[in-house]
């Protein structure tokens, strides 16, 4: 067996939501490689598959396991023992997803930190990274802090500081975050978000409109009611 053989087996366990078995196969790879078998050198795909399996499991254990995997791969890469094993976006997306599924007040903050951690390793975030972090912020129920972080992500993507193309999920997750965390100026925020979607060529769907109306319903801005009727 070689790297592809082991990684295929890891993917099989991961898709069956059996993270412990997936991780065991990864450890077998590492042991074999450390014993001198160059054919089974673990790579970023191997680690990413195990990380995604643990992230999907949810809960505290899932977060801890993914954190351990990310730290382990970062350490291997720093030491130079595996020069072609640089952490990639898949691994960090799994970490953000693990925090999103944990659903605690600190989840959004920890998912948000993944952005900084990625860039420190020279890994550029992709659309799914941003979507996962916005979802984590929405679920965190962290009030004003979550809204500030979500706003900063949207502003950075607008200015180009965060070169990520937003899609429908991005905008829906952003509006959901605003609604769940009681963002002020609901009328203005909904108007600006829908306008920006139009600018970048993203068509709103039923979830967009429903989420926007929920945000307006919680707001106290003058004109929110009329705008909700217009959206309907």
Protein Blocks (a to p, Z undefined) as FASTA:
>chain_A
ZZklmmmmmmmmmmnopaklmmmmmmmmmmmmmnopaklgccfklmmmmmmmmmmngpjk
lmmmmmmmmmmmmmmmmnopammlcccfklmmmmmmmmmmnopaklmmmmmmmmmmmmmn
opacdfklmmmmmmmmmmnonojmlmmmmmmmmmmmmnomaccdddfklmmmmmmmmmmn
opghklmmmmmmmmmmmmnopacdfklmmmmmmmmmmpccehklmmmmmmZZ
